[in-house]
Amino acid sequence: MRRIDYDTEQYQDYARGRALAEQQLRTWIAAFEAVMPERRPLAGLDVGSGTGRFTPALARTFGPVTGVEPSVRMREVAQAQSPHPGVRYLAGSAEDLPVPSGSADYALLFLSWHHVQDKPRAVRELARVLRPGGRLLLRANFRDHHPRPWWLEHFPRGYEADAALFQPLHEVIEMFTSAGWRVTGFGTVTEPSSGTCGDMLERLRLRTLSFFAQLSPEELEAGFRRLEQAVAADPDAPAPEFAEPLLTLERR
């Protein structure tokens, strides 16, 4: 996987390219609520918070949240565009969380696990900051449980290149359970349509997905050409939905 430096790439377009419609955001918050501890308020961590697309909604629903993000530029965008009185954005990473031990009730990693360089260290660090019984919500793709977004088939090596970014599910589970965590749930969440196919094409052109960094310029050109041809047939058609994995673990 080619590492992405979000301080020089993507930060300007990330919020727009990865924006969630209100219905999509509500769907995810409901899915998170179903696996959270029942008490309120909860102290939360949004690890790899990026431009803060989930952080304020987490604070509104559950209680105070610390968004942890290594990219200076991404944090700047979050602070400017996604402020909330119950949110603070701090420099850090899954391997080095800038909060006291036992200070959080849950941590969310939403499509950030594949960016973690030292995963065993992150497993230990997440256990350090969560209270006993705290929940880890891992919205990650897995090589053997991989969503198939409708647009991916138009890119050369599309599915192969995207799946290669992620670990198999059993490998992730083994990494956590061998360190004392237990699995409390695994399932999929069907996110509502992101709008029309034409809308989605415009967001994809911003290239704010890790997948695009794995393809050659020639593959990108060919893929977008095919995708544009497909969308041109009916640009106002609703973008198809697809199911996305959510793994929940508990700190013992």
The 8 nearest C-alpha neighbors of each residue, nearest first, counted from 0:
[[1, 164, 2, 213, 163, 212, 209, 210],
 [0, 2, 213, 3, 212, 209, 164, 210],
 [3, 1, 0, 4, 114, 212, 209, 5],
 [2, 4, 5, 1, 8, 209, 212, 7],
 [5, 3, 6, 7, 8, 2, 70, 9],
 [4, 6, 8, 7, 10, 9, 3, 70],
 [5, 7, 72, 4, 70, 8, 71, 10],
 [6, 8, 5, 4, 9, 10, 72, 3],
 [9, 7, 5, 10, 4, 6, 3, 11],
 [8, 10, 13, 12, 11, 207, 5, 7],
 [11, 9, 13, 73, 12, 5, 8, 72],
 [12, 10, 9, 13, 14, 8, 76, 73],
 [13, 11, 9, 15, 10, 14, 16, 205],
 [12, 14, 16, 10, 9, 15, 207, 17],
 [13, 15, 17, 18, 16, 12, 50, 52],
 [16, 14, 18, 13, 12, 17, 202, 205],
 [15, 17, 202, 13, 14, 18, 12, 207],
 [18, 16, 14, 15, 13, 19, 207, 202],
 [19, 17, 15, 14, 16, 20, 52, 13],
 [20, 18, 23, 24, 21, 17, 193, 52],
 [19, 21, 23, 22, 24, 18, 193, 194],
 [20, 22, 24, 23, 25, 19, 26, 18],
 [21, 23, 25, 24, 20, 26, 191, 19],
 [24, 22, 26, 20, 21, 25, 191, 190],
 [23, 25, 21, 27, 26, 22, 19, 28],
 [26, 24, 22, 28, 23, 27, 29, 21],
 [27, 25, 23, 29, 24, 28, 22, 30],
 [28, 26, 30, 24, 29, 25, 31, 23],
 [27, 29, 31, 25, 30, 26, 32, 24],
 [30, 28, 32, 26, 27, 31, 25, 33],
 [31, 29, 27, 33, 28, 32, 26, 34],
 [30, 32, 28, 33, 29, 34, 27, 35],
 [33, 31, 29, 35, 34, 30, 28, 36],
 [32, 34, 30, 31, 35, 29, 36, 28],
 [35, 33, 32, 31, 36, 30, 247, 184],
 [36, 34, 32, 33, 37, 31, 134, 105],
 [35, 37, 38, 34, 134, 133, 104, 132],
 [38, 36, 35, 39, 32, 34, 33, 41],
 [39, 37, 36, 40, 41, 35, 61, 104],
 [40, 38, 41, 61, 37, 62, 36, 42],
 [39, 41, 62, 61, 38, 42, 63, 60],
 [42, 40, 62, 39, 61, 104, 43, 63],
 [41, 43, 103, 63, 104, 62, 64, 40],
 [44, 42, 64, 105, 103, 106, 104, 41],
 [43, 45, 106, 65, 64, 46, 66, 107],
 [44, 46, 66, 107, 48, 106, 67, 65],
 [47, 45, 67, 108, 48, 44, 107, 66],
 [46, 48, 68, 49, 67, 111, 45, 108],
 [47, 49, 66, 45, 46, 51, 68, 67],
 [50, 48, 73, 51, 47, 68, 74, 77],
 [49, 51, 77, 73, 76, 52, 14, 74],
 [52, 50, 77, 54, 48, 49, 53, 81],
 [51, 53, 50, 54, 18, 81, 14, 49],
 [54, 52, 51, 56, 55, 57, 48, 24],
 [53, 55, 51, 57, 56, 52, 45, 58],
 [56, 54, 58, 57, 83, 53, 59, 86],
 [57, 55, 59, 58, 53, 54, 60, 28],
 [56, 58, 54, 60, 55, 59, 61, 53],
 [59, 57, 62, 55, 63, 56, 60, 61],
 [60, 58, 56, 57, 61, 55, 62, 85],
 [61, 59, 57, 58, 56, 62, 28, 32],
 [60, 62, 41, 40, 58, 57, 59, 39],
 [61, 63, 58, 40, 41, 42, 60, 59],
 [64, 62, 85, 58, 42, 86, 43, 41],
 [65, 63, 43, 86, 44, 58, 42, 85],
 [64, 66, 44, 87, 86, 88, 45, 67],
 [65, 67, 88, 45, 48, 44, 87, 46],
 [68, 66, 46, 89, 91, 47, 48, 90],
 [67, 69, 47, 90, 91, 48, 70, 49],
 [68, 70, 91, 90, 92, 71, 67, 47],
 [71, 69, 73, 72, 68, 6, 5, 74],
 [72, 70, 74, 73, 75, 6, 69, 90],
 [73, 71, 75, 6, 74, 70, 10, 76],
 [72, 74, 50, 76, 70, 49, 75, 10],
 [75, 73, 77, 71, 72, 76, 78, 50],
 [76, 74, 72, 78, 73, 77, 79, 71],
 [75, 77, 79, 73, 74, 78, 50, 80],
 [78, 76, 50, 81, 74, 51, 80, 75],
 [77, 79, 75, 82, 76, 81, 80, 74],
 [80, 78, 76, 77, 81, 75, 82, 74],
 [79, 81, 77, 76, 78, 82, 50, 51],
 [82, 80, 77, 51, 78, 79, 55, 83],
 [83, 81, 78, 80, 79, 77, 55, 86],
 [82, 84, 86, 85, 55, 81, 58, 87],
 [85, 83, 86, 82, 87, 63, 58, 55],
 [84, 86, 63, 83, 58, 64, 62, 87],
 [87, 85, 64, 83, 84, 65, 63, 55],
 [86, 88, 65, 66, 89, 64, 85, 84],
 [87, 89, 66, 65, 67, 74, 86, 90],
 [90, 88, 67, 66, 91, 68, 87, 65],
 [91, 89, 69, 68, 67, 88, 92, 97],
 [92, 90, 69, 67, 96, 68, 95, 97],
 [91, 93, 95, 94, 96, 69, 68, 67],
 [92, 94, 121, 95, 96, 46, 115, 124],
 [93, 95, 121, 92, 120, 124, 96, 117],
 [96, 94, 92, 93, 91, 97, 124, 121],
 [95, 97, 91, 92, 98, 93, 94, 124],
 [98, 96, 91, 95, 99, 89, 90, 67],
 [97, 99, 96, 100, 128, 102, 103, 65],
 [100, 98, 102, 128, 101, 97, 127, 96],
 [99, 101, 128, 127, 102, 98, 129, 130],
 [102, 100, 130, 128, 129, 103, 127, 99],
 [101, 103, 100, 99, 128, 129, 130, 98],
 [104, 102, 129, 42, 43, 105, 101, 128],
 [103, 105, 133, 42, 41, 129, 43, 130],
 [106, 104, 134, 43, 133, 103, 135, 44],
 [105, 107, 44, 135, 43, 45, 136, 134],
 [106, 108, 136, 45, 46, 135, 109, 44],
 [109, 107, 137, 46, 111, 138, 136, 110],
 [108, 110, 138, 111, 107, 137, 139, 47],
 [111, 109, 139, 138, 112, 108, 113, 140],
 [110, 112, 114, 109, 113, 108, 47, 115],
 [113, 111, 114, 115, 110, 139, 108, 109],
 [114, 112, 115, 111, 165, 164, 110, 139],
 [113, 115, 112, 111, 116, 2, 110, 3],
 [116, 114, 112, 113, 117, 118, 93, 111],
 [115, 117, 118, 114, 113, 94, 121, 112],
 [118, 116, 120, 119, 115, 121, 94, 93],
 [117, 119, 121, 120, 115, 116, 122, 94],
 [120, 118, 122, 121, 117, 123, 174, 175],
 [119, 121, 123, 118, 122, 117, 94, 124],
 [122, 120, 94, 118, 124, 93, 123, 119],
 [123, 121, 119, 125, 120, 124, 118, 126],
 [124, 122, 126, 120, 121, 125, 127, 119],
 [125, 123, 121, 127, 126, 122, 94, 120],
 [124, 126, 127, 122, 128, 123, 121, 129],
 [127, 125, 123, 124, 129, 128, 250, 122],
 [128, 126, 124, 100, 125, 129, 123, 101],
 [127, 129, 100, 101, 125, 126, 102, 103],
 [130, 128, 103, 101, 133, 126, 104, 127],
 [129, 131, 101, 133, 104, 103, 132, 102],
 [132, 130, 251, 133, 250, 129, 101, 249],
 [131, 133, 250, 251, 249, 130, 134, 104],
 [134, 132, 104, 130, 105, 129, 250, 131],
 [135, 133, 105, 249, 248, 136, 250, 132],
 [134, 136, 106, 248, 105, 247, 107, 137],
 [137, 135, 107, 247, 246, 106, 108, 138],
 [138, 136, 246, 108, 139, 245, 247, 135],
 [139, 137, 245, 109, 110, 108, 244, 136],
 [140, 138, 110, 137, 112, 141, 109, 244],
 [139, 141, 145, 165, 244, 142, 144, 138],
 [142, 140, 167, 144, 165, 168, 145, 166],
 [141, 143, 167, 162, 165, 166, 145, 144],
 [142, 144, 167, 141, 145, 168, 162, 166],
 [145, 143, 141, 142, 146, 140, 168, 244],
 [144, 146, 141, 142, 140, 143, 147, 162],
 [147, 145, 243, 148, 242, 144, 241, 140],
 [146, 148, 149, 145, 241, 151, 158, 152],
 [147, 149, 150, 151, 146, 241, 240, 239],
 [148, 150, 151, 147, 152, 239, 238, 241],
 [149, 151, 152, 148, 153, 226, 154, 147],
 [152, 150, 157, 153, 149, 148, 154, 158],
 [153, 151, 154, 150, 157, 149, 158, 155],
 [152, 154, 222, 151, 226, 225, 150, 155],
 [153, 155, 222, 157, 152, 151, 156, 218],
 [156, 154, 157, 218, 222, 153, 221, 152],
 [157, 155, 159, 160, 158, 154, 161, 152],
 [158, 156, 154, 155, 151, 160, 159, 152],
 [157, 159, 161, 160, 156, 162, 151, 152],
 [158, 160, 156, 162, 157, 161, 163, 155],
 [161, 159, 163, 157, 156, 158, 162, 213],
 [160, 162, 158, 163, 210, 159, 164, 157],
 [163, 161, 142, 159, 164, 160, 165, 158],
 [162, 164, 160, 161, 165, 159, 142, 166],
 [165, 163, 162, 161, 0, 113, 160, 166],
 [164, 166, 141, 142, 163, 162, 113, 140],
 [165, 167, 141, 142, 168, 170, 171, 164],
 [168, 166, 142, 141, 143, 170, 169, 165],
 [167, 169, 171, 141, 170, 172, 166, 143],
 [170, 168, 172, 171, 167, 173, 166, 174],
 [171, 169, 173, 168, 167, 172, 174, 166],
 [170, 172, 174, 168, 173, 169, 175, 166],
 [171, 173, 169, 175, 174, 170, 176, 168],
 [174, 172, 170, 176, 175, 171, 177, 169],
 [173, 175, 171, 172, 177, 176, 170, 178],
 [174, 176, 178, 172, 180, 173, 177, 122],
 [177, 175, 180, 179, 173, 178, 181, 174],
 [178, 176, 175, 179, 174, 173, 180, 172],
 [177, 179, 176, 175, 180, 174, 123, 122],
 [180, 178, 176, 177, 251, 181, 175, 250],
 [181, 179, 176, 250, 175, 249, 251, 178],
 [180, 182, 249, 248, 176, 183, 179, 250],
 [183, 181, 248, 184, 247, 249, 180, 176],
 [184, 182, 248, 247, 181, 249, 185, 246],
 [185, 183, 247, 182, 246, 186, 248, 34],
 [184, 186, 246, 245, 247, 187, 183, 244],
 [187, 185, 245, 244, 184, 246, 188, 243],
 [186, 188, 244, 243, 242, 245, 189, 185],
 [187, 189, 243, 242, 190, 244, 186, 245],
 [190, 188, 242, 241, 243, 191, 187, 240],
 [189, 191, 23, 188, 240, 192, 26, 241],
 [192, 190, 23, 240, 189, 193, 22, 26],
 [191, 193, 240, 194, 238, 239, 190, 237],
 [192, 194, 238, 191, 20, 195, 199, 19],
 [195, 193, 192, 237, 238, 198, 196, 199],
 [194, 196, 237, 238, 198, 235, 197, 236],
 [195, 197, 238, 199, 234, 198, 236, 237],
 [196, 198, 234, 200, 195, 199, 235, 230],
 [199, 197, 195, 201, 196, 200, 194, 202],
 [198, 200, 196, 202, 201, 197, 203, 195],
 [199, 201, 203, 197, 202, 198, 196, 204],
 [200, 202, 204, 198, 199, 203, 197, 205],
 [203, 201, 16, 199, 204, 200, 205, 198],
 [204, 202, 200, 205, 206, 201, 199, 16],
 [203, 205, 201, 206, 202, 200, 223, 207],
 [204, 206, 203, 202, 207, 16, 12, 201],
 [207, 205, 204, 203, 208, 211, 16, 202],
 [206, 208, 13, 205, 9, 16, 209, 12],
 [209, 207, 210, 206, 211, 212, 203, 17],
 [210, 208, 211, 212, 207, 213, 3, 206],
 [211, 209, 208, 161, 212, 213, 160, 214],
 [210, 212, 213, 209, 214, 208, 206, 219],
 [211, 213, 210, 209, 214, 1, 3, 208],
 [212, 214, 211, 210, 1, 0, 160, 215],
 [215, 213, 211, 212, 218, 219, 216, 210],
 [214, 216, 218, 217, 219, 213, 212, 211],
 [217, 215, 219, 218, 220, 214, 221, 212],
 [216, 218, 220, 215, 219, 221, 214, 222],
 [219, 217, 215, 221, 220, 216, 214, 155],
 [220, 218, 216, 222, 217, 221, 223, 214],
 [219, 221, 217, 223, 218, 222, 216, 224],
 [222, 220, 224, 218, 219, 223, 217, 225],
 [223, 221, 154, 219, 225, 153, 224, 220],
 [222, 224, 226, 220, 225, 221, 227, 219],
 [223, 225, 221, 227, 222, 226, 220, 228],
 [226, 224, 228, 222, 223, 227, 153, 229],
 [225, 227, 223, 229, 228, 224, 153, 222],
 [228, 226, 230, 224, 229, 225, 223, 231],
 [227, 229, 225, 231, 226, 230, 224, 232],
 [228, 230, 226, 227, 231, 232, 225, 233],
 [229, 231, 234, 227, 232, 228, 233, 226],
 [230, 232, 228, 234, 233, 229, 227, 197],
 [231, 233, 230, 229, 234, 228, 227, 235],
 [234, 232, 231, 235, 236, 230, 229, 196],
 [235, 233, 197, 230, 196, 231, 236, 232],
 [236, 234, 195, 233, 197, 196, 237, 198],
 [235, 237, 195, 234, 233, 196, 238, 197],
 [238, 236, 195, 194, 196, 239, 235, 192],
 [237, 239, 196, 195, 192, 194, 193, 236],
 [240, 238, 192, 237, 149, 241, 148, 196],
 [241, 239, 192, 191, 190, 238, 189, 242],
 [242, 240, 189, 148, 243, 239, 190, 146],
 [241, 243, 189, 188, 187, 146, 190, 244],
 [242, 244, 187, 188, 146, 189, 241, 245],
 [245, 243, 187, 186, 138, 188, 140, 139],
 [244, 246, 138, 186, 187, 185, 137, 247],
 [247, 245, 185, 137, 184, 136, 138, 244],
 [248, 246, 136, 184, 183, 135, 137, 182],
 [249, 247, 182, 135, 183, 181, 134, 180],
 [250, 248, 134, 181, 133, 180, 132, 251],
 [249, 251, 180, 132, 133, 131, 126, 134],
 [250, 131, 132, 180, 249, 179, 181, 133]]
